[in-house]
Amino acid sequence: MEEPVAVVEGAEDGKPGRYYEAVGRRKTSTARVRLFTKGAGIIINKKDIAVYFPSHLQRIIDAPLRKMKTAEKFKIEVLVDGGGIHSQAEAIRHGVARALVLFNGDFQKRLKRSGYLKRDPRKKERRTFGLKKARKAPRWSKR
């Protein structure tokens, strides 16, 4: 199933004109990423990245930008929900990489080789009937 992606022209709501939009996912987290060609900085859920995430998660988010050497070239706005903060950071990274490919198709080969365009399919395993958790069995007694 292909995600809807958009390239939008013209200014609306007082925002800079042109942006590229993509969706990134990881576990139960979903991130809607808008990549603006004018401006700089990363805004997540209307907060600055430094307020929302600690520094090691900030490095996860801007990894595709650093790989393409475009860290200060874009303003990025993100709406993210679901999951924990680590899976949110990885969902944002996935969305940023997809938006960069929309901006410039030549980026796809390098981003794909680095693994930023791959949707990580690992999710929590569902509970199994007759067991305590997905794989944890009740204590076994011979007699």
C-alpha positions as a Markdown table, in Angstrom:
| # | Residue | x | y | z |
|---|---|---|---|---|
| 1 | Met | 0.0 | 0.0 | 0.0 |
| 2 | Glu | 1.5 | 3.3 | -1.1 |
| 3 | Glu | 1.3 | 6.3 | 1.1 |
| 4 | Pro | -0.2 | 9.5 | -0.2 |
| 5 | Val | 2.5 | 12.1 | -0.8 |
| 6 | Ala | 2.1 | 15.7 | -2.0 |
| 7 | Val | 4.0 | 18.6 | -3.4 |
| 8 | Val | 2.0 | 21.8 | -2.6 |
| 9 | Glu | 2.4 | 25.2 | -4.2 |
| 10 | Gly | 1.4 | 28.5 | -2.8 |
| 11 | Ala | 1.2 | 29.9 | 0.7 |
| 12 | Glu | -1.5 | 29.0 | 3.1 |
| 13 | Asp | -1.9 | 29.9 | 6.8 |
| 14 | Gly | 1.0 | 32.3 | 6.6 |
| 15 | Lys | 3.5 | 29.4 | 6.0 |
| 16 | Pro | 6.3 | 29.5 | 3.4 |
| 17 | Gly | 5.0 | 28.5 | -0.1 |
| 18 | Arg | 6.3 | 25.2 | -1.4 |
| 19 | Tyr | 6.6 | 22.1 | 0.7 |
| 20 | Tyr | 7.0 | 18.3 | 0.3 |
| 21 | Glu | 4.8 | 16.1 | 2.4 |
| 22 | Ala | 5.4 | 12.4 | 3.3 |
| 23 | Val | 4.3 | 9.9 | 6.0 |
| 24 | Gly | 6.8 | 7.9 | 8.1 |
| 25 | Arg | 5.9 | 4.9 | 10.3 |
| 26 | Arg | 7.5 | 2.8 | 13.0 |
| 27 | Lys | 5.8 | 0.3 | 15.3 |
| 28 | Thr | 2.6 | 2.2 | 16.3 |
| 29 | Ser | 4.0 | 5.7 | 15.6 |
| 30 | Thr | 3.0 | 7.8 | 12.6 |
| 31 | Ala | 4.7 | 11.0 | 11.5 |
| 32 | Arg | 3.4 | 13.4 | 8.9 |
| 33 | Val | 6.4 | 15.4 | 7.7 |
| 34 | Arg | 6.4 | 18.6 | 5.8 |
| 35 | Leu | 9.7 | 19.7 | 4.2 |
| 36 | Phe | 9.7 | 23.5 | 3.4 |
| 37 | Thr | 12.3 | 24.7 | 0.9 |
| 38 | Lys | 12.6 | 28.1 | 2.7 |
| 39 | Gly | 13.8 | 28.5 | 6.3 |
| 40 | Ala | 15.7 | 26.2 | 8.7 |
| 41 | Gly | 15.0 | 24.2 | 11.9 |
| 42 | Ile | 12.8 | 21.3 | 12.9 |
| 43 | Ile | 9.4 | 21.8 | 14.7 |
| 44 | Ile | 7.7 | 18.7 | 16.1 |
| 45 | Asn | 4.1 | 19.0 | 17.4 |
| 46 | Lys | 4.5 | 22.8 | 17.5 |
| 47 | Lys | 7.6 | 22.5 | 19.8 |
| 48 | Asp | 11.2 | 22.9 | 18.9 |
| 49 | Ile | 13.2 | 19.6 | 18.4 |
| 50 | Ala | 15.4 | 20.5 | 21.4 |
| 51 | Val | 12.4 | 20.7 | 23.7 |
| 52 | Tyr | 10.7 | 17.5 | 22.3 |
| 53 | Phe | 13.6 | 15.1 | 22.0 |
| 54 | Pro | 16.9 | 14.5 | 23.8 |
| 55 | Ser | 20.1 | 14.9 | 21.8 |
| 56 | His | 20.6 | 11.2 | 20.9 |
| 57 | Leu | 17.1 | 11.1 | 19.3 |
| 58 | Gln | 17.7 | 14.4 | 17.5 |
| 59 | Arg | 20.7 | 12.7 | 15.8 |
| 60 | Ile | 18.3 | 9.9 | 14.6 |
| 61 | Ile | 15.9 | 12.4 | 13.2 |
| 62 | Asp | 18.4 | 14.5 | 11.2 |
| 63 | Ala | 20.4 | 11.5 | 10.0 |
| 64 | Pro | 19.0 | 11.6 | 6.4 |
| 65 | Leu | 19.6 | 15.3 | 6.3 |
| 66 | Arg | 23.2 | 14.9 | 7.4 |
| 67 | Lys | 23.7 | 12.0 | 4.9 |
| 68 | Met | 22.6 | 14.3 | 2.0 |
| 69 | Lys | 24.4 | 17.3 | 3.5 |
| 70 | Thr | 21.2 | 19.4 | 3.5 |
| 71 | Ala | 20.9 | 19.9 | 7.3 |
| 72 | Glu | 20.4 | 23.7 | 7.1 |
| 73 | Lys | 18.6 | 23.9 | 3.8 |
| 74 | Phe | 15.1 | 23.0 | 5.0 |
| 75 | Lys | 12.5 | 23.9 | 7.5 |
| 76 | Ile | 10.7 | 20.8 | 8.7 |
| 77 | Glu | 7.3 | 20.6 | 10.5 |
| 78 | Val | 6.2 | 17.3 | 11.9 |
| 79 | Leu | 2.9 | 16.0 | 13.4 |
| 80 | Val | 3.7 | 12.7 | 15.2 |
| 81 | Asp | 1.5 | 10.5 | 17.4 |
| 82 | Gly | 1.5 | 7.0 | 18.9 |
| 83 | Gly | 4.2 | 4.8 | 20.4 |
| 84 | Gly | 7.1 | 5.9 | 22.5 |
| 85 | Ile | 9.7 | 8.6 | 21.9 |
| 86 | His | 12.2 | 6.3 | 20.2 |
| 87 | Ser | 9.7 | 4.9 | 17.7 |
| 88 | Gln | 8.4 | 8.4 | 17.1 |
| 89 | Ala | 12.0 | 9.5 | 16.3 |
| 90 | Glu | 12.4 | 6.6 | 13.9 |
| 91 | Ala | 9.0 | 7.4 | 12.3 |
| 92 | Ile | 10.1 | 11.0 | 11.7 |
| 93 | Arg | 13.4 | 9.8 | 10.2 |
| 94 | His | 11.4 | 7.6 | 7.8 |
| 95 | Gly | 9.1 | 10.5 | 6.8 |
| 96 | Val | 12.0 | 13.0 | 6.4 |
| 97 | Ala | 13.8 | 10.5 | 4.1 |
| 98 | Arg | 10.7 | 10.0 | 2.0 |
| 99 | Ala | 10.2 | 13.8 | 1.7 |
| 100 | Leu | 13.8 | 14.3 | 0.6 |
| 101 | Val | 13.2 | 11.8 | -2.2 |
| 102 | Leu | 10.2 | 13.8 | -3.3 |
| 103 | Phe | 12.4 | 17.0 | -3.3 |
| 104 | Asn | 15.1 | 15.3 | -5.3 |
| 105 | Gly | 14.8 | 11.9 | -6.8 |
| 106 | Asp | 18.6 | 11.6 | -7.0 |
| 107 | Phe | 18.7 | 11.2 | -3.2 |
| 108 | Gln | 16.8 | 7.9 | -3.4 |
| 109 | Lys | 19.8 | 5.6 | -4.1 |
| 110 | Arg | 21.9 | 6.9 | -1.2 |
| 111 | Leu | 19.0 | 7.0 | 1.3 |
| 112 | Lys | 17.9 | 3.5 | 0.3 |
| 113 | Arg | 21.4 | 2.1 | 0.7 |
| 114 | Ser | 21.6 | 3.6 | 4.2 |
| 115 | Gly | 18.2 | 2.0 | 5.1 |
| 116 | Tyr | 16.3 | 5.2 | 5.7 |
| 117 | Leu | 13.6 | 4.5 | 3.2 |
| 118 | Lys | 12.8 | 1.0 | 4.5 |
| 119 | Arg | 9.7 | 0.8 | 6.7 |
| 120 | Asp | 10.8 | -1.3 | 9.7 |
| 121 | Pro | 8.1 | -4.1 | 9.8 |
| 122 | Arg | 8.8 | -5.3 | 13.4 |
| 123 | Lys | 5.9 | -4.8 | 15.7 |
| 124 | Lys | 4.8 | -6.1 | 19.1 |
| 125 | Glu | 3.7 | -9.8 | 18.9 |
| 126 | Arg | 0.1 | -10.5 | 19.9 |
| 127 | Arg | -0.6 | -12.5 | 23.1 |
| 128 | Thr | -1.0 | -16.2 | 22.5 |
| 129 | Phe | -4.0 | -18.1 | 23.9 |
| 130 | Gly | -3.0 | -20.3 | 26.9 |
| 131 | Leu | 0.2 | -18.3 | 27.6 |
| 132 | Lys | 0.9 | -15.3 | 29.9 |
| 133 | Lys | 2.3 | -13.2 | 27.1 |
| 134 | Ala | 3.2 | -13.8 | 23.4 |
| 135 | Arg | 5.8 | -16.5 | 24.3 |
| 136 | Lys | 5.9 | -16.6 | 28.1 |
| 137 | Ala | 4.4 | -19.8 | 29.4 |
| 138 | Pro | 3.0 | -20.3 | 32.9 |
| 139 | Arg | 5.4 | -22.1 | 35.3 |
| 140 | Trp | 5.6 | -25.8 | 34.5 |
| 141 | Ser | 5.3 | -28.4 | 37.2 |
| 142 | Lys | 5.7 | -32.1 | 36.5 |
| 143 | Arg | 3.3 | -33.2 | 39.4 |
